[in-house]
């Protein structure tokens, strides 16, 4: 790990000014931490904020950036107002990244923009990568061969408080492809997940299927979900769902892409 971290440090030492596309997740936090350590005030973190980002994620990302003394700029992005995004085709992420990184570019000027994509991310369906390539975004973790486990180990080595934070994704990822993404639906999902976390789940997804909420929780918490089914039903119905289901496969990242892989 020391070798990989030194490679990452050297990668940034050769750069002038860097703009970090920062979300508060482990990947982009490691990138920001090392860039800030090496370049100081020549590094700026850009946090894109829209209705697709849960408020709790925004707050924790801001607090973490401030704790490391990084320059942070909060940018309001408008991807959720783009009809091409709202239609929610399998390439939705392309239009999201195009909007987010174009917004960062408009403010960052000639600074080199970097993101937190790691080597394992290339194994999943990620249409947003096309937008990052078109806009010249660089991914040092991926370039240097950091896998997910490497990133967490690096975060722990760097003393980052979020080194074991569960993977997160935008709220729109809870809506099946082909079903429109609207701001009220995003707000409904955010409220539903917040209520379930208050019931005691460490990580979860509320997949939105119209009037049906399909819950994904870790395998270790499936029994807890059964025990708390009355509270869960009440919570989901309080935010507007009619039916509640528990996915017996448990929580898995990118499960919305399973339908795409099954067609290939």
Residue pairs with C-beta under 8 A, 6 or more apart in sequence:
1 150
1 153
1 154
1 157
2 157
4 144
4 145
4 146
4 150
4 154
5 34
5 154
5 157
5 158
7 144
8 30
8 34
8 140
8 141
8 144
8 146
8 154
9 34
9 37
9 38
11 140
11 143
11 144
12 18
12 34
12 35
12 38
12 39
12 140
13 38
15 39
15 112
16 42
16 112
17 39
17 42
17 43
17 44
17 110
17 111
17 112
18 35
18 39
18 42
18 43
18 44
18 111
18 112
18 113
18 114
19 43
19 44
19 45
19 46
19 104
19 108
19 111
19 112
19 113
19 114
20 28
20 31
20 32
20 35
20 43
20 44
20 45
20 46
20 113
20 114
20 115
21 28
21 46
21 48
21 100
21 101
21 104
21 113
21 114
21 115
21 116
21 137
22 28
22 29
22 31
22 32
22 45
22 46
22 47
22 61
22 65
22 72
22 116
23 47
23 48
23 53
23 57
23 61
23 116
23 168
24 47
24 57
24 58
24 60
24 61
24 62
24 64
24 65
24 162
25 116
25 162
25 165
25 167
25 168
26 116
26 151
26 152
26 155
26 160
26 162
26 163
26 165
26 167
27 116
27 117
27 118
27 141
27 151
28 115
28 116
29 64
29 116
29 155
29 160
29 162
30 116
30 141
30 151
30 154
30 155
30 158
30 160
31 114
31 115
31 116
31 140
31 141
32 43
32 45
32 65
32 68
32 70
33 68
33 70
33 155
33 158
33 160
34 158
35 43
35 114
36 43
36 45
36 68
36 69
36 70
36 71
41 71
43 70
43 71
44 70
44 71
44 72
44 73
44 108
44 111
45 65
45 70
45 71
45 72
45 73
46 72
46 73
46 75
46 104
46 107
46 108
47 58
47 61
47 62
47 65
47 72
47 73
47 74
47 75
48 75
48 77
48 100
48 103
48 104
49 58
49 74
49 75
49 76
49 77
50 76
50 77
50 78
50 79
50 80
51 80
51 171
51 183
51 186
51 187
52 79
52 80
52 96
52 170
52 171
52 172
52 186
53 170
53 171
54 171
54 190
54 193
54 194
55 190
56 194
57 168
60 162
62 72
62 74
64 160
64 161
64 162
65 72
66 72
67 161
73 107
75 103
75 104
75 107
77 99
77 100
77 103
78 99
78 103
79 85
79 95
79 96
79 99
79 100
80 86
80 172
80 181
80 183
80 186
82 95
82 99
84 95
85 92
85 95
85 96
85 99
85 172
85 181
86 180
86 181
86 182
87 180
88 172
88 175
88 176
88 177
88 178
88 179
88 180
88 181
89 177
89 178
90 125
90 127
90 177
90 260
91 127
92 127
92 172
92 177
92 181
93 126
93 127
93 128
93 131
94 127
94 128
94 130
94 131
95 131
96 128
96 170
96 172
97 128
97 129
97 131
97 132
98 131
98 134
98 135
101 113
101 131
101 132
101 135
101 137
102 135
104 113
105 113
105 135
112 138
113 135
113 136
113 137
113 138
114 137
114 138
114 139
114 140
115 132
115 137
115 138
115 139
116 139
116 141
117 126
117 129
117 132
117 139
117 141
117 142
118 139
118 141
118 142
118 146
118 147
118 148
118 150
118 151
119 141
119 142
119 145
119 146
119 147
120 147
120 148
121 142
122 129
122 142
124 253
124 254
124 257
125 254
125 257
125 260
125 261
132 139
141 151
146 154
152 163
152 164
155 162
155 163
156 163
156 164
166 202
166 203
167 253
169 253
169 254
171 186
171 189
171 190
172 181
172 186
173 254
173 256
174 189
174 205
174 206
174 207
174 208
174 256
175 181
175 185
175 189
175 207
175 208
175 256
176 207
176 208
176 209
176 256
176 259
177 256
177 259
177 260
179 208
179 209
179 210
185 208
188 208
188 239
188 240
188 241
189 206
189 208
191 239
192 206
192 213
192 235
192 236
192 239
192 241
193 204
193 205
193 206
195 235
195 236
195 238
195 239
196 204
196 206
196 215
196 217
196 232
196 235
197 204
199 228
199 231
199 232
199 235
200 224
200 228
201 217
201 218
201 221
201 224
201 225
202 218
202 221
203 217
203 218
203 251
204 215
204 216
204 217
204 218
204 251
205 215
205 216
205 251
205 255
206 213
206 214
206 215
206 236
207 213
207 214
207 215
207 216
207 247
207 255
207 256
211 240
211 241
211 242
211 243
212 241
212 242
212 243
212 244
212 245
213 236
213 241
213 243
213 244
213 245
214 245
214 246
214 247
215 225
215 232
215 244
215 245
215 246
215 247
216 247
216 249
216 250
216 251
216 252
216 255
217 224
217 225
217 246
217 250
217 251
218 250
218 251
219 250
219 251
222 246
222 248
222 250
225 232
225 246
226 246
229 246
232 244
233 244
236 244
237 244
247 255
249 255
